[in-house]
């Protein structure tokens, strides 16, 4: 056997092996070391959970403060959300307007969520299909801008807000040349869109195309590809958009354009505002005057009163108040109290529309009137004079 050798710690080694007593002391030391290590790890895990909870709480409070800063009038001192206030202007008419652009950037989700309060999902029902498009809320009392082509001039339109609540809606005026329609939501107290000039969006900048079917709205990120004074085009990964009529906002949440075609063509909103306000003012005017009259084609017609649009559940049209007996149009089938809704596929919203459309056709032209009678639409054909 080799001689015992003294180690620095006083332990004895026989041929490189520890003694029994040294071995026992090492085993006990290692056994006591593991509980201490697990206790330290547990303390670290608890500390990390506490720190994460504090950060999440602080972020939540910060988001609440930002939301309160955006809507201070709708946040009472008790922290509850109040209903929007509604104060009518002195002349009783709310008009759309262009505002200074917002410049504080937030996350895409935050910008889209805030903009959702100013858009509406429009469900259009045709004979063979049902589809959705978007509308932009322009005024506190519920005037909405959309594309005439996106609603196809249909009378059966339903509206749903981003909150999920449904609203009655009807068309108050259109401009076929500009391809726009102005609709009116029932009730009041809406959040108007923050509209800014299209010039604030530069080529190459990102924009969000809003699809208001969901709440808050879904969105598609696109890039402004080309631009002119009042229009441009968006680029979306070389693909087409699902449909037209969708609102477009910039990265700051300013409403700048409306998608006028599925290929990405956009139209400036601020360029449409003057014509939109004319339609809004005419709508208020017709509400006060009650409608003008017109004598044409051996009949007399007048604009519908507002109470009549509610009665017939029609957005617009003109009413036949008299017809010459045994006249050509009488033999064609037109009757007193019929509501004329279109002339040769062009929708009629006032007597001025009928006068404008009929002047474009020569005498002896076979024309078609679509009228509403007893809950049904009827086509009537006659020769113009």
C-alpha positions in Angstrom: 0.0 0.0 0.0 1.2 3.5 -0.8 2.0 5.9 2.0 -0.7 8.2 3.1 -0.4 11.8 1.8 -1.6 14.9 3.7 -3.8 17.3 1.7 -4.1 21.0 2.2 -7.5 20.7 3.8 -6.2 18.2 6.3 -7.9 15.2 4.6 -6.0 12.0 4.1 -5.7 10.3 0.7 -4.7 6.7 0.3 -3.5 6.1 -3.2 -5.5 9.1 -4.5 -8.7 8.1 -2.7 -10.5 10.1 0.0 -11.1 8.6 3.4 -14.5 7.5 4.4 -14.9 10.5 6.7 -13.9 12.9 3.9 -16.3 11.3 1.5 -19.2 11.7 3.9 -18.5 15.3 4.5 -18.4 16.0 0.7 -21.7 14.1 0.2 -23.5 16.1 2.9 -22.1 19.4 1.5 -23.4 18.6 -2.0 -26.7 17.5 -0.6 -27.3 20.8 1.2 -26.2 22.8 -1.9 -29.2 21.8 -4.2 -32.1 23.1 -2.0 -30.3 26.5 -1.8 -30.0 26.6 -5.6 -33.7 25.8 -6.2 -34.7 28.4 -3.7 -32.6 31.0 -5.6 -34.2 30.0 -8.9 -37.7 30.3 -7.4 -37.0 33.8 -6.1 -35.8 34.9 -9.5 -38.9 33.5 -11.3 -41.3 35.2 -8.8 -39.4 38.5 -9.3 -39.6 38.3 -13.1 -43.4 37.7 -12.9 -43.9 40.7 -10.6 -41.8 42.9 -13.0 -43.8 41.7 -16.0 -47.1 42.4 -14.3 -46.0 45.9 -13.4 -45.0 46.6 -17.0 -48.3 45.4 -18.4 -50.3 47.4 -15.9 -48.3 50.5 -16.7 -48.7 50.0 -20.4 -52.5 49.6 -20.0 -52.7 52.8 -18.0 -50.7 54.6 -20.6 -53.1 53.4 -23.4 -56.1 54.6 -21.3 -54.5 58.0 -20.9 -53.9 58.2 -24.7 -57.5 57.3 -25.3 -58.7 59.9 -22.9 -56.6 62.5 -24.5 -58.2 61.7 -27.9 -61.8 61.9 -26.5 -61.6 64.1 -23.4 -65.3 65.2 -23.8 -66.5 61.6 -23.7 -64.6 60.6 -20.6 -66.3 61.8 -17.4 -64.5 62.1 -14.0 -65.8 58.8 -12.8 -64.0 56.9 -15.6 -67.2 55.7 -17.4 -67.6 56.2 -21.1 -70.3 58.8 -21.9 -72.5 58.9 -24.9 -71.3 61.3 -27.7 -72.7 64.8 -27.3 -74.6 66.3 -30.2 -74.8 70.1 -30.7 -76.4 71.4 -33.8 -74.7 74.4 -35.6 -76.6 77.7 -35.7 -78.0 77.0 -39.2 -78.9 73.5 -38.3 -76.7 72.0 -41.0 -73.5 70.0 -40.4 -71.2 70.0 -43.4 -68.1 67.9 -44.2 -64.8 69.7 -43.9 -61.1 69.2 -44.4 -58.9 69.4 -41.3 -55.2 70.0 -40.6 -53.5 66.6 -40.9 -52.6 64.6 -37.7 -48.9 64.0 -37.4 -48.4 61.9 -34.4 -47.8 58.3 -35.4 -49.0 55.3 -33.5 -49.2 51.6 -34.2 -51.2 50.5 -37.2 -53.7 48.7 -34.9 -54.2 51.9 -32.9 -54.7 54.1 -35.9 -57.1 51.7 -37.5 -59.0 51.2 -34.3 -59.6 54.9 -33.9 -60.5 55.4 -37.5 -63.1 52.6 -37.2 -65.4 54.9 -35.4 -65.8 57.0 -38.5 -66.6 54.2 -41.1 -69.6 52.2 -41.7 -70.1 48.7 -43.3 -72.7 48.8 -46.1 -74.4 45.6 -47.1 -75.9 45.8 -50.5 -78.6 43.3 -51.6 -79.1 42.7 -55.3 -81.3 40.1 -56.9 -78.7 37.4 -57.2 -76.0 38.4 -54.7 -75.2 40.2 -51.4 -72.0 42.1 -51.0 -70.3 44.6 -48.7 -68.6 47.9 -49.2 -67.5 50.8 -47.0 -68.7 54.3 -46.3 -67.1 57.3 -44.6 -69.0 59.2 -41.9 -68.7 62.9 -42.7 -70.9 64.6 -40.2 -72.2 64.3 -36.6 -75.7 63.8 -37.9 -74.8 60.8 -40.1 -74.1 61.8 -43.7 -72.0 59.2 -45.3 -69.8 59.2 -48.5 -69.4 56.1 -50.7 -69.0 55.4 -54.4 -72.1 55.2 -56.5 -70.7 52.3 -58.4 -70.0 50.3 -55.2 -73.7 50.4 -54.2 -74.9 50.0 -57.8 -77.7 52.4 -57.1 -79.4 49.8 -55.1 -82.3 50.8 -52.8 -81.8 47.8 -50.4 -78.9 48.9 -48.3 -78.2 48.1 -44.7 -75.6 49.9 -42.5 -73.6 48.6 -39.5 -71.3 50.7 -37.3 -67.9 49.5 -36.1 -69.5 49.0 -32.7 -71.7 46.3 -34.2 -75.0 48.2 -34.0 -77.2 48.5 -37.1 -78.6 51.7 -38.5 -81.2 52.6 -41.0 -79.7 54.3 -44.1 -81.0 55.9 -47.3 -79.5 57.7 -50.3 -80.0 61.4 -50.3 -78.1 62.3 -53.5 -75.7 61.2 -56.2 -73.3 62.6 -58.7 -72.8 60.2 -61.6 -70.0 62.2 -63.1 -67.9 62.0 -59.9 -69.2 58.5 -59.2 -70.3 59.4 -55.6 -73.3 58.8 -53.5 -74.2 60.5 -50.2 -76.2 58.5 -47.8 -77.9 59.4 -44.5 -77.8 57.3 -41.3 -80.7 57.4 -38.9 -80.1 59.0 -35.5 -77.3 61.4 -34.6 -74.1 61.8 -32.6 -71.6 60.1 -34.9 -67.9 60.6 -35.0 -66.9 62.3 -38.3 -63.8 61.2 -40.2 -60.7 63.3 -39.9 -60.3 64.3 -43.5 -57.0 65.8 -44.7 -55.7 66.8 -48.1 -54.6 64.1 -50.5 -51.4 66.1 -51.1 -50.2 65.2 -47.6 -49.6 61.6 -48.8 -46.4 61.2 -50.9 -45.5 58.6 -53.5 -43.8 55.7 -51.7 -45.6 56.2 -48.4 -47.7 53.5 -46.8 -51.4 53.7 -46.4 -54.1 51.5 -44.9 -57.1 50.4 -46.9 -59.9 49.8 -44.4 -62.5 47.0 -44.7 -65.2 47.7 -42.2 -66.8 44.3 -42.2 -65.1 43.5 -38.9 -64.9 45.5 -35.7 -62.5 47.1 -35.4 -61.9 47.2 -39.1 -59.6 44.9 -41.0 -57.0 46.7 -43.0 -54.5 46.1 -45.8 -51.2 47.9 -45.9 -50.4 49.3 -49.3 -48.0 51.8 -50.9 -48.9 54.9 -52.9 -47.5 54.0 -56.3 -48.6 57.0 -58.5 -50.2 60.3 -57.7 -51.8 63.3 -59.4 -53.6 66.3 -58.0 -56.9 64.5 -57.1 -56.2 60.8 -57.7 -53.5 58.1 -57.6 -53.0 54.4 -57.3 -52.0 52.0 -54.5 -49.7 49.0 -54.9 -50.6 45.9 -52.9 -48.1 43.1 -53.5 -49.1 43.1 -57.2 -52.6 41.9 -56.3 -56.1 43.4 -56.7 -58.2 44.6 -53.8 -61.4 42.7 -52.9 -63.8 45.6 -53.9 -64.0 49.3 -54.4 -65.5 52.0 -52.1 -63.2 51.3 -49.2 -61.7 54.2 -47.2 -58.0 54.8 -47.2 -56.1 56.5 -44.3 -52.5 57.4 -44.0 -50.2 56.1 -41.2 -51.4 58.9 -38.9 -55.1 58.1 -39.2 -56.0 60.9 -41.7 -58.7 60.0 -44.2 -57.1 60.9 -47.5 -58.8 59.0 -50.3 -61.3 56.3 -51.2 -60.6 53.2 -53.3 -62.4 53.8 -56.6 -61.4 50.6 -58.3 -60.2 47.1 -57.3 -56.9 47.7 -59.2 -55.8 50.2 -56.6 -57.0 53.4 -58.1 -57.9 56.0 -55.4 -59.8 59.3 -55.5 -59.0 62.2 -53.2 -61.7 62.8 -50.6 -61.0 66.5 -50.1 -61.6 67.1 -53.9 -65.1 65.6 -53.4 -66.1 67.7 -50.4 -67.5 70.8 -52.2 -69.9 68.6 -54.2 -70.8 66.5 -51.2 -71.7 69.6 -49.2 -74.0 70.7 -52.1 -75.8 67.5 -51.9 -76.1 67.8 -48.1 -77.4 71.3 -48.3 -79.9 70.3 -51.0 -81.1 67.5 -48.8 -81.8 70.0 -46.0 -83.5 72.4 -48.5 -85.8 69.7 -49.8 -86.7 68.8 -46.2 -87.8 72.5 -45.7 -89.5 73.2 -49.1 -90.9 69.7 -49.6 -90.1 69.3 -53.2 -90.4 71.0 -56.6 -92.8 70.1 -59.4 -92.3 69.4 -63.1 -94.8 69.0 -66.0 -93.4 66.6 -68.6 -94.7 63.8 -71.0 -98.4 64.6 -70.3 -97.9 64.2 -66.5 -97.0 66.2 -63.4 -94.4 64.9 -61.0 -92.8 66.3 -57.8 -90.0 65.4 -55.4 -90.8 63.1 -52.5 -91.3 64.6 -49.1 -89.1 63.2 -46.3 -92.1 61.6 -44.6 -92.9 59.8 -47.8 -89.5 58.3 -48.2 -90.0 56.7 -44.7 -93.5 55.6 -45.6 -92.5 53.9 -48.8 -89.1 52.8 -47.4 -87.4 54.4 -50.4 -84.4 56.7 -50.3 -85.6 58.9 -53.1 -87.6 59.2 -56.3 -90.3 61.5 -57.7 -94.0 61.0 -57.4 -96.6 61.2 -60.2 -99.4 63.6 -59.1 -101.4 63.7 -62.3 -101.6 62.2 -65.8 -103.5 63.3 -68.9 -106.2 60.7 -69.5 -105.7 58.5 -72.6 -102.2 59.9 -73.1 -99.4 57.8 -74.5 -97.8 57.4 -71.1 -101.1 56.6 -69.5 -101.7 53.8 -72.1 -98.1 52.6 -71.4 -99.3 51.9 -67.8 -98.1 54.8 -65.6 -100.6 55.8 -62.9 -101.1 58.6 -60.4 -99.1 58.0 -57.1 -96.5 55.9 -58.9 -92.9 56.6 -57.7 -90.5 57.0 -60.6 -87.1 55.7 -59.5 -85.2 55.5 -62.8 -85.2 56.6 -66.4 -83.4 54.4 -68.9 -81.3 52.8 -66.1 -80.3 56.2 -64.6 -81.6 56.7 -61.1 -84.0 59.6 -60.4 -83.5 61.5 -57.1 -85.3 64.7 -58.1 -87.4 66.2 -60.8 -84.2 67.9 -62.1 -82.7 64.5 -62.8 -85.7 63.5 -65.0 -85.5 66.8 -66.9 -81.8 66.4 -67.5 -82.0 62.8 -68.7 -85.0 63.2 -71.0 -83.4 66.1 -72.8 -80.6 63.8 -74.0 -83.1 61.7 -76.0 -84.7 62.7 -79.4 -88.4 62.5 -80.0 -89.7 59.1 -80.8 -87.1 57.3 -78.7 -88.3 54.2 -76.8 -87.7 55.0 -73.1 -88.1 52.9 -70.0 -89.3 54.1 -66.6 -89.0 52.0 -63.5 -91.6 52.8 -61.0 -92.5 51.7 -57.5 -96.1 50.7 -56.9 -97.7 48.8 -54.1 -94.4 47.4 -52.8 -93.1 46.2 -56.3 -91.0 47.7 -59.1 -92.5 47.8 -62.5 -91.0 48.7 -65.9 -93.0 51.0 -68.2 -92.0 51.6 -71.9 -93.1 54.6 -73.9 -92.1 56.8 -76.8 -90.6 60.2 -76.0 -92.0 63.4 -77.5 
